[in-house]
Amino acid sequence: MPTNTSTETASTTARDDGRGGPPAPEAAPGATPEPASERGQEPPAGAATSGDAAPRPKEREHRFDVDLLRLVASCAVIITHVSAALIHAVDQQRANGEAVYWAGFVGDSSTSFAVPVFFAIAGWAVVVGAPPKDSGRLWQRLARNTLPMFVWTAIYLVWAFTRDRNEDPIADLAVDSLFDSVQPAYHLWFMYAYLPIIVMLGFVVLLRAGQRPWGLGLLLLGLAGLAPALSTLHEVTGWETPRVGWGFGTYSVIYAIGGAFLLAAARPVPARWRWPLVGLALVSVLGIVWYNTDIHYVIPNAHPFVGVLSVCVILLLVRVRVPERRRALIGRLANAALGAYLIHVIFVEELVDRFVEPDFSAVQVAFFLPGVLLMTLALSYAASLLWGRLGLRRYLG
């Protein structure tokens, strides 16, 4: 998912294995639920309705724990890509630099929960947290995520063009990006999987509410038939057709539905289970490190090790009490998470890829890795907060 390197090979590997992603938007990094005024609201039980006074609507609960979970997952994606830069600096070979090799693999493996957690939050947001009231609201959600996605694709293409990093003509890459993520915006592959899941779950929610969202149904049908249609066009005409990334796998749907189930919990996990969950999470990380180093890099998001780690992270944070004095800050950062996700690859390539050396010693890595991690996180979030203040969130995420 959002991926691990800036090379074409890394992009393909990330797409096939499902690593490296965001952001997910409404439920992914940076997306926000519909305002309370736009949500379906019910009057509180026993509300007075006499006279001219209208019943007071019951406001949907704001989940500060979900804000925190979204923030943690978005930071984890950035850590994943910074760590992956170290892995590729040594060409995935321990002999090329042991300290860099292990720092990269431990960092990358420890944050493998990020993409599954984004799918989980997405499922909760659509099914439980802020289900769409009608098809128009769902179209608005799609637009809020699709516009920044394509704006940033254009920014990355122009940036790579000015840096002479595009391997193909920029016009060809722009056309290809309508169907799948492209270099150098490799990390945006997640959006091509996230948005169809939002459409599908929202479609089901609206059907359950007695509506008939024909437009969304036709969109789903079009997404399902896009790849076969282009394949047939290639067979008939011989034209080279773009690769299609719109769609989702079984694992992503299960994470979305499972996430809706786990995040709908009414109470936090009892204290007696928390340390066992931490222990199980650490064991899962060790399993992921082993798989990444001895079996195949990158471990698929559908792997049981990743699934167990993701469930542990969710259960440790679900319904956790966020102190009131921290809520406003966490809310602002969570709302800036999508923008940070969209821009952070520029900082990874300009800071980490540029300065990491495969022969760094353990002491050098101990200073270098935290330094570039903090710098990348700070710059990414600062940029997102800035354009949020300038009223550009709609375009830049």
C-alpha positions in Angstrom: 0.0 0.0 0.0 1.1 3.6 0.0 4.5 2.3 -0.9 8.0 1.9 0.2 10.3 3.4 -2.4 10.4 5.8 -5.3 11.5 3.2 -7.8 9.1 1.5 -10.3 9.9 -1.8 -8.7 8.9 -0.6 -5.3 5.7 0.8 -6.6 4.7 -2.5 -8.2 5.7 -4.4 -5.1 3.7 -2.1 -2.8 0.6 -2.4 -5.1 0.8 -6.2 -5.2 1.4 -6.6 -1.5 -0.8 -3.8 -0.3 1.5 -1.8 1.8 2.3 1.8 2.4 -0.9 3.6 2.6 -3.0 6.7 4.0 -4.4 7.7 4.1 -7.6 7.0 4.0 -9.5 9.9 3.8 -13.0 10.4 5.4 -11.9 7.6 7.4 -8.5 7.9 6.0 -5.9 10.4 6.9 -7.5 13.8 7.2 -11.1 13.1 6.2 -13.7 14.4 8.5 -17.2 13.2 9.2 -20.2 15.1 8.0 -21.1 18.1 10.2 -23.7 17.3 12.8 -26.2 19.4 10.9 -25.9 17.1 7.9 -26.3 13.8 9.7 -29.4 12.0 10.4 -30.4 12.9 14.0 -33.0 11.6 16.3 -34.7 13.5 19.1 -33.6 12.3 22.6 -36.0 9.9 24.3 -38.5 11.8 26.4 -37.8 15.2 24.8 -40.5 17.8 25.3 -42.5 18.3 22.1 -45.4 20.5 23.4 -46.1 24.0 22.2 -44.0 25.6 19.5 -40.6 24.4 20.8 -39.1 22.0 18.3 -37.5 18.8 19.8 -33.7 19.3 20.3 -31.8 17.0 18.0 -29.5 14.4 19.5 -26.0 15.1 18.4 -23.9 12.3 17.2 -21.1 11.4 19.6 -17.7 12.7 18.6 -15.2 9.9 18.9 -11.9 11.4 20.1 -10.5 7.9 20.3 -11.0 7.6 16.5 -9.3 10.9 16.0 -6.4 9.6 17.9 -6.4 6.3 16.0 -6.4 8.1 12.7 -3.5 10.3 13.8 -1.5 7.3 15.0 -2.1 5.4 11.7 -1.2 8.4 9.5 2.1 8.9 11.4 2.7 5.2 11.0 2.4 5.5 7.2 5.1 8.2 7.2 7.3 6.1 9.4 6.8 3.2 7.1 8.1 5.1 4.1 11.0 6.6 6.0 12.0 3.2 7.1 11.6 1.8 3.6 14.0 4.4 2.3 16.6 2.8 4.6 15.8 -0.7 3.4 16.3 0.3 -0.2 19.4 2.2 0.6 21.0 -1.1 1.4 19.2 -2.8 -1.5 17.4 -5.1 1.0 20.8 -6.8 1.7 22.1 -7.0 5.3 25.7 -7.2 4.0 25.4 -3.7 2.5 24.9 -2.1 5.9 23.7 -4.0 8.9 22.6 -1.1 11.1 20.6 0.6 8.3 19.2 -2.8 7.3 17.8 -3.6 10.7 16.6 -0.1 11.5 14.7 0.0 8.3 13.1 -3.4 8.7 12.1 -2.9 12.4 10.6 0.5 11.6 8.8 -0.8 8.6 7.5 -3.9 10.2 6.3 -2.1 13.4 4.0 0.1 11.4 2.4 -2.6 9.3 -0.9 -1.9 11.0 -1.4 1.5 9.3 -3.2 0.5 6.1 -5.5 -2.1 7.8 -6.4 0.5 10.4 -7.3 3.0 7.7 -9.7 0.5 6.1 -11.1 -0.2 9.6 -11.8 3.5 10.2 -13.3 3.8 6.8 -15.7 1.0 7.4 -16.7 2.4 10.8 -17.3 5.9 9.4 -19.6 4.8 6.6 -21.5 2.1 8.5 -21.6 3.4 12.0 -19.9 6.7 12.6 -21.5 9.0 10.0 -23.5 6.9 7.5 -24.6 8.9 4.4 -28.1 10.3 4.6 -28.6 10.1 0.9 -26.6 9.5 -2.3 -25.8 13.2 -2.7 -23.9 13.2 0.6 -21.9 10.1 -0.5 -21.1 11.8 -3.8 -19.8 14.8 -1.8 -17.6 12.5 0.3 -16.1 11.0 -2.8 -15.5 14.4 -4.3 -13.7 15.6 -1.1 -11.2 12.8 -1.4 -10.9 12.5 -5.2 -10.1 16.1 -5.9 -7.0 16.3 -3.6 -5.9 12.9 -4.9 -5.7 14.1 -8.5 -4.4 17.6 -7.5 -1.5 15.9 -5.7 -0.9 13.4 -8.6 -0.4 16.5 -10.8 1.9 18.1 -8.3 4.0 15.0 -8.0 4.3 14.7 -11.8 5.4 18.3 -12.2 7.8 17.9 -9.3 9.4 14.8 -10.7 9.5 16.5 -14.2 11.4 19.5 -12.8 13.8 17.1 -11.0 14.1 15.0 -14.2 12.8 11.9 -12.4 9.9 10.8 -14.6 10.7 7.6 -16.5 7.9 8.1 -19.0 6.4 11.2 -20.7 4.4 13.3 -18.3 1.4 13.2 -20.6 1.4 9.4 -20.6 1.7 9.3 -16.8 -1.2 11.8 -16.4 -3.5 9.6 -18.5 -2.4 6.5 -16.6 -3.1 8.2 -13.3 -6.8 8.3 -14.1 -6.8 4.5 -13.8 -4.0 3.7 -11.3 -1.3 5.3 -9.2 1.8 6.3 -11.0 5.4 7.3 -10.2 6.3 9.4 -8.4 2.8 9.5 -6.6 3.2 5.8 -5.8 1.7 6.1 -2.3 -1.7 7.2 -3.7 -2.4 3.6 -4.7 -4.4 3.4 -1.5 -7.0 5.9 -2.7 -7.8 3.7 -5.7 -8.8 0.9 -3.2 -10.3 3.1 -0.5 -12.8 5.0 -2.6 -14.5 1.9 -4.2 -15.0 0.5 -0.7 -16.6 3.7 0.5 -18.9 3.6 -2.5 -19.8 -0.1 -1.9 -20.5 0.3 1.8 -22.4 3.5 1.4 -24.5 1.9 -1.4 -25.4 -0.9 1.0 -26.2 1.6 3.8 -28.5 3.5 1.5 -30.2 0.3 0.3 -30.9 -0.6 3.9 -32.4 2.8 4.5 -34.9 2.1 1.7 -33.3 4.3 -0.9 -32.4 3.4 -4.5 -29.1 5.0 -5.4 -29.0 4.2 -9.1 -26.0 6.5 -9.8 -23.8 4.8 -7.2 -24.9 1.4 -8.5 -23.9 2.3 -12.1 -20.5 3.6 -10.7 -19.9 0.3 -9.0 -20.8 -1.6 -12.2 -18.4 0.6 -14.2 -15.6 0.0 -11.7 -16.2 -3.7 -11.8 -16.1 -3.8 -15.7 -13.3 -1.3 -16.3 -10.4 -3.6 -16.3 -12.0 -6.3 -18.5 -13.2 -3.6 -20.9 -9.8 -2.2 -21.3 -8.3 -5.7 -21.7 -10.9 -6.4 -24.5 -10.0 -3.1 -26.2 -6.3 -4.1 -26.1 -7.1 -7.5 -27.6 -9.2 -6.1 -30.4 -7.1 -3.0 -31.4 -3.7 -3.8 -30.1 -3.5 -0.5 -28.3 -1.6 -0.3 -25.1 -4.1 0.3 -22.4 -3.5 1.6 -18.8 -3.2 -0.7 -15.8 -6.4 -0.4 -13.6 -6.0 0.1 -9.9 -9.6 0.9 -9.1 -10.9 -1.9 -6.9 -10.3 -3.8 -3.7 -9.4 -7.2 -2.4 -11.2 -9.5 0.1 -8.8 -8.5 2.9 -9.6 -4.7 2.6 -13.4 -5.4 2.8 -12.9 -7.6 5.8 -10.8 -5.0 7.5 -13.4 -2.4 6.8 -16.3 -4.4 8.1 -14.3 -5.8 11.1 -13.2 -2.3 11.9 -16.8 -1.1 12.0 -17.5 -3.9 14.4 -14.5 -3.2 16.7 -14.8 0.6 16.7 -18.5 0.4 17.5 -17.6 -0.9 21.0 -19.4 0.9 23.8 -16.6 0.4 26.3 -12.8 0.3 26.3 -11.0 -3.0 26.6 -10.7 -4.0 30.3 -7.3 -3.1 31.9 -6.5 -6.8 32.6 -6.4 -7.4 28.9 -4.2 -4.5 27.9 -0.7 -5.9 28.7 -1.5 -9.3 27.0 -2.6 -7.2 23.9 0.7 -5.3 24.0 2.6 -8.6 24.3 0.7 -10.1 21.4 1.4 -7.0 19.3 5.1 -7.3 20.0 5.1 -11.0 19.0 3.3 -10.0 15.8 5.9 -7.4 15.0 8.6 -10.0 15.5 6.8 -12.3 13.1 6.5 -9.5 10.5 10.2 -8.7 10.8 11.0 -12.4 10.3 8.7 -12.6 7.2 10.1 -9.4 5.7 13.7 -10.4 6.1 13.5 -14.2 5.5 10.5 -14.8 3.3 9.5 -11.9 1.2 9.5 -8.1 1.4 6.8 -6.6 1.6 4.5 -8.7 3.8 0.9 -8.6 2.4 -1.6 -6.7 4.4 -3.8 -9.8 4.4 -1.1 -11.8 6.3 -2.3 -13.1 9.8 0.7 -11.4 11.5 -0.5 -8.0 10.1 -4.1 -8.7 11.0 -3.3 -9.6 14.6 -1.1 -6.5 15.0 -3.9 -4.3 13.5 -6.6 -5.8 15.8 -4.3 -5.2 18.8 -3.7 -1.6 17.9 -7.4 -1.0 17.5 -8.4 -2.7 20.7 -5.7 -0.8 22.7 -7.0 2.6 21.4 -10.8 2.0 21.1 -12.8 4.1 23.5 -9.6 5.2 25.2 -10.2 8.4 27.1 -8.5 11.4 25.5 -7.8 14.2 28.1 -9.9 17.2 27.4 -6.9 19.5 27.2 -5.5 17.3 24.3 -8.7 16.9 22.3 -8.5 20.1 20.3 -4.9 19.5 19.3 -5.6 15.9 18.3 -8.6 16.9 16.4 -6.6 19.5 14.4 -3.8 17.1 13.7 -6.3 14.3 12.7 -8.0 16.7 10.2 -4.5 17.5 8.8 -3.6 13.9 8.4 -4.8 13.4 4.9 -2.8 16.4 3.7 0.3 15.2 5.6 -0.1 11.8 3.9 -0.4 13.3 0.5 2.7 15.5 0.7 5.1 13.4 2.9 6.7 11.4 0.0 8.3 14.6 -1.3 10.1 15.1 2.1 11.0 11.4 2.2 12.7 11.6 -1.2 14.3 15.0 -0.6 15.5 14.3 2.9 15.8 10.6 3.6 16.7 9.3 0.2 19.2 12.1 -0.4 21.1 11.8 2.9 21.0 8.2 4.1 24.2 6.2 3.6 24.2 2.4 3.6 27.4 2.2 5.7 26.0 4.3 8.6 27.1 2.8 12.0 24.6 1.9 14.7 25.4 5.2 16.5 24.9 7.2 13.3 21.6 5.4 12.6 20.4 6.1 16.2 20.8 9.8 15.5 19.8 9.9 11.8 16.6 7.9 11.8 14.8 9.8 14.7 16.0 13.1 13.2 14.6 12.5 9.7 11.5 10.9 11.1 10.7 14.0 13.2 11.6 16.3 10.4 9.4 14.5 7.9 6.5 14.4 10.3 6.9 18.0 11.3 7.2 19.3 7.8 4.3 17.2 6.5 1.9 18.3 9.2 3.0 21.9 9.2 2.4 22.1 5.5 -1.0 20.6 5.8 -2.0 22.8 8.7 -0.8 25.8 6.8 -3.0 25.2 3.7 -5.8 24.3 6.0 -5.6 27.9 7.5 -5.5 29.3 4.0 -8.7 27.5 3.1 -7.1 25.1 0.6 -8.1 21.9 2.4 -10.7 21.2 -0.3 -8.0 21.1 -3.0 -4.9 19.8 -1.1 -6.5 17.5 1.5 
